[in-house]
Amino acid sequence: MQATKADIKFCLKQLQKQDRLLQAFNAQSLCALVNHITVFSKEDIRITLRNGSEIKAL
């Protein structure tokens, strides 16, 4: 699934809430964006964002 304009805006709003630029992996930033991650198999991993959008990992 490709990210929609609304998905990108949602992610940007969440990142803008941070008090500094994201320069490396940050668990707090990940948790602000991701609701849950579902692993169906090694080839099928899906990330569900807090706004309900789902992304299939490659």
Backbone as JSON Lines, residues from 0, in Angstrom:
{"i":0,"aa":"M","n":[0.83,-1.18,0.0],"ca":[0.0,0.0,0.0],"c":[0.87,1.24,0.0]}
{"i":1,"aa":"Q","n":[0.57,2.18,-0.83],"ca":[1.3,3.43,-0.86],"c":[0.71,4.39,0.16]}
{"i":2,"aa":"A","n":[1.57,5.22,0.72],"ca":[1.11,6.23,1.67],"c":[0.27,7.27,0.94]}
{"i":3,"aa":"T","n":[-0.84,7.65,1.53],"ca":[-1.67,8.68,0.94],"c":[-1.24,10.05,1.48]}
{"i":4,"aa":"K","n":[-1.78,11.09,0.89],"ca":[-1.47,12.45,1.34],"c":[-1.85,12.61,2.81]}
{"i":5,"aa":"A","n":[-2.98,12.04,3.2],"ca":[-3.44,12.13,4.6],"c":[-2.47,11.4,5.53]}
{"i":6,"aa":"D","n":[-1.94,10.25,5.09],"ca":[-0.98,9.5,5.89],"c":[0.28,10.31,6.13]}
{"i":7,"aa":"I","n":[0.75,10.95,5.08],"ca":[1.97,11.74,5.18],"c":[1.75,12.94,6.09]}
{"i":8,"aa":"K","n":[0.6,13.6,5.95],"ca":[0.3,14.75,6.83],"c":[0.22,14.3,8.29]}
{"i":9,"aa":"F","n":[-0.4,13.15,8.54],"ca":[-0.49,12.62,9.9],"c":[0.9,12.39,10.48]}
{"i":10,"aa":"C","n":[1.76,11.74,9.71],"ca":[3.12,11.46,10.18],"c":[3.9,12.75,10.44]}
{"i":11,"aa":"L","n":[3.76,13.71,9.54],"ca":[4.46,14.99,9.72],"c":[3.98,15.73,10.96]}
{"i":12,"aa":"K","n":[2.67,15.7,11.22],"ca":[2.15,16.35,12.43],"c":[2.71,15.7,13.68]}
{"i":13,"aa":"Q","n":[2.8,14.39,13.66],"ca":[3.35,13.69,14.82],"c":[4.82,14.04,15.03]}
{"i":14,"aa":"L","n":[5.57,14.11,13.94],"ca":[6.99,14.45,14.04],"c":[7.19,15.9,14.47]}
{"i":15,"aa":"Q","n":[6.29,16.79,14.06],"ca":[6.4,18.2,14.44],"c":[6.19,18.4,15.94]}
{"i":16,"aa":"K","n":[5.53,17.46,16.58],"ca":[5.31,17.56,18.03],"c":[6.6,17.32,18.82]}
{"i":17,"aa":"Q","n":[7.6,16.76,18.16],"ca":[8.87,16.5,18.83],"c":[9.59,17.81,19.1]}
{"i":18,"aa":"D","n":[10.34,17.86,20.17],"ca":[11.04,19.1,20.52],"c":[12.37,19.27,19.78]}
{"i":19,"aa":"R","n":[12.77,18.27,19.03],"ca":[14.01,18.37,18.24],"c":[13.91,17.5,17.0]}
{"i":20,"aa":"L","n":[14.83,17.68,16.08],"ca":[14.83,16.9,14.85],"c":[15.13,15.43,15.13]}
{"i":21,"aa":"L","n":[14.52,14.58,14.36],"ca":[14.77,13.15,14.46],"c":[16.05,12.83,13.7]}
{"i":22,"aa":"Q","n":[17.09,12.41,14.41],"ca":[18.38,12.14,13.78],"c":[18.74,10.66,13.81]}
{"i":23,"aa":"A","n":[18.04,9.9,14.6],"ca":[18.31,8.47,14.71],"c":[17.02,7.8,15.17]}
{"i":24,"aa":"F","n":[17.04,6.48,15.22],"ca":[15.85,5.76,15.7],"c":[15.49,6.25,17.09]}
{"i":25,"aa":"N","n":[14.2,6.48,17.27],"ca":[13.7,6.97,18.54],"c":[12.41,6.21,18.83]}
{"i":26,"aa":"A","n":[12.4,5.42,19.88],"ca":[11.23,4.6,20.21],"c":[10.0,5.47,20.45]}
{"i":27,"aa":"Q","n":[10.18,6.64,21.04],"ca":[9.06,7.53,21.32],"c":[8.4,7.99,20.01]}
{"i":28,"aa":"S","n":[9.21,8.32,19.01],"ca":[8.67,8.74,17.71],"c":[7.95,7.58,17.03]}
{"i":29,"aa":"L","n":[8.51,6.4,17.11],"ca":[7.87,5.23,16.52],"c":[6.52,4.99,17.17]}
{"i":30,"aa":"C","n":[6.47,5.06,18.47],"ca":[5.22,4.83,19.19],"c":[4.18,5.91,18.9]}
{"i":31,"aa":"A","n":[4.62,7.12,18.59],"ca":[3.69,8.2,18.26],"c":[3.01,7.95,16.93]}
{"i":32,"aa":"L","n":[3.64,7.21,16.04],"ca":[3.1,6.97,14.7],"c":[2.42,5.61,14.55]}
{"i":33,"aa":"V","n":[2.97,4.6,15.21],"ca":[2.53,3.22,14.98],"c":[1.57,2.76,16.07]}
{"i":34,"aa":"N","n":[0.45,2.19,15.65],"ca":[-0.5,1.6,16.59],"c":[-0.06,0.17,16.92]}
{"i":35,"aa":"H","n":[0.19,-0.62,15.87],"ca":[0.69,-1.97,16.1],"c":[1.32,-2.52,14.82]}
{"i":36,"aa":"I","n":[2.11,-3.58,15.01],"ca":[2.77,-4.28,13.9],"c":[2.32,-5.73,13.97]}
{"i":37,"aa":"T","n":[1.87,-6.25,12.82],"ca":[1.4,-7.64,12.76],"c":[2.33,-8.42,11.83]}
{"i":38,"aa":"V","n":[2.83,-9.54,12.34],"ca":[3.69,-10.41,11.53],"c":[2.89,-11.67,11.21]}
{"i":39,"aa":"F","n":[2.5,-11.79,9.93],"ca":[1.78,-12.97,9.48],"c":[2.76,-14.05,9.05]}
{"i":40,"aa":"S","n":[3.86,-13.64,8.44],"ca":[4.92,-14.55,8.02],"c":[6.17,-13.71,7.76]}
{"i":41,"aa":"K","n":[7.25,-14.37,7.4],"ca":[8.49,-13.66,7.1],"c":[8.32,-12.68,5.94]}
{"i":42,"aa":"E","n":[7.43,-13.01,5.02],"ca":[7.19,-12.19,3.84],"c":[6.01,-11.23,3.99]}
{"i":43,"aa":"D","n":[5.25,-11.35,5.06],"ca":[4.04,-10.54,5.22],"c":[4.01,-9.88,6.61]}
{"i":44,"aa":"I","n":[4.57,-8.67,6.66],"ca":[4.59,-7.87,7.88],"c":[3.82,-6.59,7.6]}
{"i":45,"aa":"R","n":[2.86,-6.26,8.47],"ca":[2.02,-5.08,8.25],"c":[2.12,-4.14,9.45]}
{"i":46,"aa":"I","n":[2.26,-2.86,9.13],"ca":[2.37,-1.82,10.14],"c":[1.09,-1.0,10.09]}
{"i":47,"aa":"T","n":[0.39,-0.91,11.21],"ca":[-0.84,-0.13,11.28],"c":[-0.54,1.15,12.05]}
{"i":48,"aa":"L","n":[-0.77,2.28,11.38],"ca":[-0.53,3.58,11.99],"c":[-1.69,3.96,12.9]}
{"i":49,"aa":"R","n":[-1.46,4.93,13.75],"ca":[-2.5,5.36,14.7],"c":[-3.74,5.93,14.01]}
{"i":50,"aa":"N","n":[-3.59,6.4,12.77],"ca":[-4.76,6.92,12.05],"c":[-5.52,5.81,11.32]}
{"i":51,"aa":"G","n":[-5.11,4.56,11.48],"ca":[-5.8,3.43,10.88],"c":[-5.23,2.95,9.57]}
{"i":52,"aa":"S","n":[-4.32,3.69,8.98],"ca":[-3.7,3.28,7.71],"c":[-2.81,2.07,7.95]}
{"i":53,"aa":"E","n":[-2.74,1.21,6.96],"ca":[-1.91,0.01,7.06],"c":[-0.88,0.02,5.95]}
{"i":54,"aa":"I","n":[0.35,-0.31,6.3],"ca":[1.45,-0.37,5.34],"c":[2.01,-1.79,5.38]}
{"i":55,"aa":"K","n":[2.16,-2.38,4.21],"ca":[2.77,-3.71,4.12],"c":[4.27,-3.52,3.92]}
{"i":56,"aa":"A","n":[5.05,-4.04,4.84],"ca":[6.51,-3.91,4.76],"c":[7.04,-4.78,3.64]}
{"i":57,"aa":"L","n":[8.14,-4.34,3.04],"ca":[8.74,-5.09,1.93],"c":[9.71,-6.11,2.43]}
